[in-house]
Amino acid sequence: MKLQLATWPEVEAYLKTSTAILIPIGSTEQHGPTGFVGTDALCPEILAEGVAAQTGALVAPTVSVGMAQHHLGFPGSITLRPTTLIALLQDWINSLTRHGFDRFFFLNGHGGNIATVQAAFSEVYAEASLGAAPSNRPALRCKLRNWFEVPGVQRLSKELFGGADGQHATASEVSLTYYGYPEAGARAARGAAGMSPKVAPSGPFTDAADYRRSFPDGRMGSDPTLASAEKGRQLFEAAVQELSAEWRSFAEAG
């Protein structure tokens, strides 16, 4: 069930059975000539819906803008400052805590979010440790899970794409979004025409201008022409199976 599509009495009823909530988090940034700008937010959102269907988890609105400053050289990319994302997540968690939620499972689709999300968790825990949180607030547990690091996903990605999956605009994430949005995926795939080299280069980068110079079409180490909706379905099923087990373990922890 999506929080946005629930009524407040339905949320109140849910809280009588579970105090855990699943929160997709990602980014809005370029993903090469064939990937959606929203890929990093769409992937965890698609998977969260799958987990909810299997487990009955309540899914919060997606945190769809994250840490993407190095992609600002490409039209459509949006970023937050680290301090902004930390403050946003604190408010997100504290708002839900007021209603009785105390287990926050963030399903992440963007590697650039990891350090900042962990810092936000530290700020939330510090509020309790320093006495800044309300005295009647329950003990909170926050978990960050990167969908692309799920063991079954990693095994399948290697099997399907080998070393051409890459680091950004990967064939895996593009496939998953094509599975979720097949009509838009068929349109986006046409952007592969003239894409060269077949497998993009890899390497370090700093700011947006440096990234654009080093990776002119936005890809890093990937060949997203290998992506397909069918491969996305396989990745979806592998991820949802393992993530559902992780969700149940986290949500039921005492």
Secondary structure, DSSP 8 states (H G I E B T S, - for coil): -BGGGS-HHHHHHHHTT--EEEEEE--B--BTTTB-TTHHHHHHHHHHHHHHHHH---B---B---S-GGGTTSTT-B---HHHHHHHHHHHHHHHHTTT--EEEEEE--GGGHHHHHHHHHHHHHHHHTT-S-TT----EEEEEEGGG-HHHHHHHHHHHGGGS-SBS-HHHHHHHHHHSHHHHHHHGGGGTT--SSS-------SHHHHHHHSTTS-BS--GGG--HHHHHHHHHHHHHHHHHHHHHHHT--
